């Protein structure tokens, strides 16, 4: 059997792509990391890395060993889950969702943790594609996505719809939304172009449906969900966000939402890796998401 410590070092190195960072994360020296890789290659009988200057690429054998290390990690996670499967108040709760959903959900999940101190709540804000890959890899137990999931890979629970809003500074004249957008400029964030395309296509406002979004100027960029509305509140631009993020902003009185003929919303789906039996501790979480509609209107 391959040495687990060597496999762990190799897995971290592949993910970090840097010997020094790997050594720091594992509290090792860089020569120690190199020694682990050398021993693992000797045990496998193949080179696992193609060294290129100061970097490297995985060989075919290296990719196979990395996938094997991931499978061992997933098997261990399933084993640990199974050991406490009937204990509703003990174990990890790992949920991936968008930043706006995390703003609303994290406090509610902490309420569960207060009620059941044996729970360990972990929430990661991530885009749809990363949520899908993390759930498939076993790195996250649950995911909340707005993109239609593949039923061959996931068990799916519909959670309702999440409203999208175009947000302007309070008092901004909006008789011509497109002119106001051009005058202010867009406050960008990682999801804003996706939201902009959806909103302008579905809102039923002819002026926006016909607008050439490519000419829209940019007034700023921020990737922290709690800060995106700050420049908007100060009159420095407009942006688009889910309603949950707008409601969570402390100075919401300094904002106004564009009213359009059609309300715009994205469908929300809770995803679990297909045919995975979740431990009992997830029952309360799924009930919270499914029945109370804490993130969907």
Buried (B, 14 or more C-beta within 10 A) or exposed (E): EBEEEBBBBBBBBBBBEBBEBBBBBBEBEBEBBBBBBEBBBEBBEBEBBEEEEEEBEBBEBBEBBBEBBBEBBBEEBEEEBEEBBEBBBBBBBBBBBBBBBBBBBBEBBEEBBEEBEEBEBEBBBBBBEBBBBBBBBBBBBBBBBBBEBEEEEBBBBEBBBBBBBBBBBEEBEBEEBBEBBBEBBBBBBBBBBBBBEBBBEBBEBEEBEEBEEEEBEEBBEBEEBBEBBBBBBEBBBBBBBBBBBBEBBEEBEBBBBBEBEEBBBBBBBBBBBBEEEBBBBBEBBBEBBBEEEBBBE
